[in-house]
Amino acid sequence: MEKRIVIATHAMFSEGIASSLKMIFGDAVPVECITAYVDLSVDYQDKLEKIVSEHDYEHAELVVLTDILGGSVNNEFMGLLDKYNFHLITGINLALLFEVVTCPAEDLTANLPSIVEHAREHIVLCNELVEAKAAAAADDQLVELNEF
C-alpha cells in the first residue's frame, strides 16, 4: 500500500509548508499542493472533488491536510467524507506534516489519532515555558539558601 498526501489551503500556505518539508526531506516525499481561492476562474468545489473521486483507493491511502476547521477548503472536503474513504486532517502544522510523511502507509489509519495528538503538543505558548523555567530556577535557588 502506498500513501498520497494532498495539502489544500487558502492561498499559498500549502506551497510554503511543502517547501519547508522539501528542505528537510528533499524531493523524496511527493506532496500535492492545492492553493485554493487564488484564481477566481477555477471551480474549486469541482477540483477538490476530483482529487477525492479519482483517487485509487485500492493501492494508496489518501491523506488530505487542510489549514483551518470551518474554512471553505476544509468544508468542501468534509462534504466528501460520506462518499469516499480518505483521511482528512485540519489545522496543519509542520510537526503534523512530518509525522504523516514518515508514517508507513500500512500503519497510517491506526496511527493517525496519536499523530494528531502529538502535533497538538507542538502548539505551545513559549512565554509560559520561559516563565516556568524561571520559576523553577528561583525555587532551586531558594532550596539552596535554605540548606545553609
N, C-alpha and C positions, 0 to 999 in steps of 0.2 A: 504494500500500500504506500502511496505517495501522499504528499501534502501540498496544497495550493494555498497561498496566503495573498489575500487582497486587502489593501489598506485604502479605505474610502473615507475621505474627509472633505470638509468645506475648504475651498480654495487650495492652496499649495501645501498645506500641512502634511499631506501624505507623502509628497515628494521629499520634503525636508526630513522627516523621520526615517524614510527609506535611505536617504543619503547618509544619515548617521549610522544606520545599520550596515551599509556597504563600507563605511570607513573601518568598521571592526571586522566584518566577515568577508569583505571583498565582494566579487560578483558571484560567489559560490551559492548565495542564497537568493534565489529569484523571488521577488515580490512584485505584485501588480499594484500600481497606484491609480486611484481614481481621484481626480481633482474636480470635485463636484461644484456646480453652480458658478463656474468661471466663464463658461461660454453659453450665452443665453439661447443659442440656436440648437443646443443639444437637449434631447428629451432624456433627462437623467433617470426618470422612472423606468423607461424602456431599457436604457443602458444597464442599469443595476439589475433589472430582472433578467436580462440576457446572461449576465455573469453567472447568476444562480441557476437559471433554467438550462443552460448549455453545458454546465459542468459535468464531467464524467465521474459520477459518484461511485461507480464500481471499482475504480482504480485510484482514486485520490480523495482524501479528506479536504473539505473546503472550509477555510477559516477566514471570516471577514472581520476586520478590525475597523471600528469607526471612532469618530472623535468625541461625540457628546450624546448622552442619553436624551431623547426627546428632540434631538436635532433632525432636520429633514433627511439627511443621509441615513441615519440610523433608523428613522421611522420607515423609510422605503424598504429597507432590509427586514425590519420587524414584520412587515406585512407579508413577507415571503416565507417566514418560518413555518407556517402551517402547511405549505405546499412542498417544501424542499428540506432535505436533511443536511443542513450545514450548521456550522458553529458561528455565532455572532457575538462578538465581544465589543463593548463600547468603553470609552474612556482610555483610549490607547496612550501608553507611555513607552519609553524606550525599554524599561525593565520588562514590561509585558511582552513587547515585540521580541526581545532576546529570548525569553523563555519559550514562546510559541515556536520560534525558529529552531531552537535547539532540541525541542521535544520530538522524539521519534513519532512518526505518523501513527504507528500501531498503538502507541500509548496515549495519544492526544486526548481522546474522549474521556478516558479515566483521569487524566492529569489536569484537565482544564480548570476544574474548581480550585485546586491548590495553586495553579499558575496565576489565576486571577487574584486569589487572596494574597499571594506573595507580591504581586505587582502593587497591590494596595499599600503594602508595607513600605514601599518606596516613595510614598507621598507623605512628606514629613515637614512640619513647620520647624525649620532648623534653629530658630531663635530659642525654642523650648529645649532643644538638645544642649545648646550653649549654656542656657540658664541652669539646667540640671547638672551639667558638668561643673559649673562654678559653685553651685550649692554643695555638691559632693566634695569639692576641694576645700571649701570652707569648713565642712563637717570634719574632714580629715585633719585640718589644722587645729580645730577645737579639741579633737581627741588627743592629738599630740601635746597640746598645752595642759590638758587635764592629767596626763601621765606624770608630770613633774611634781 
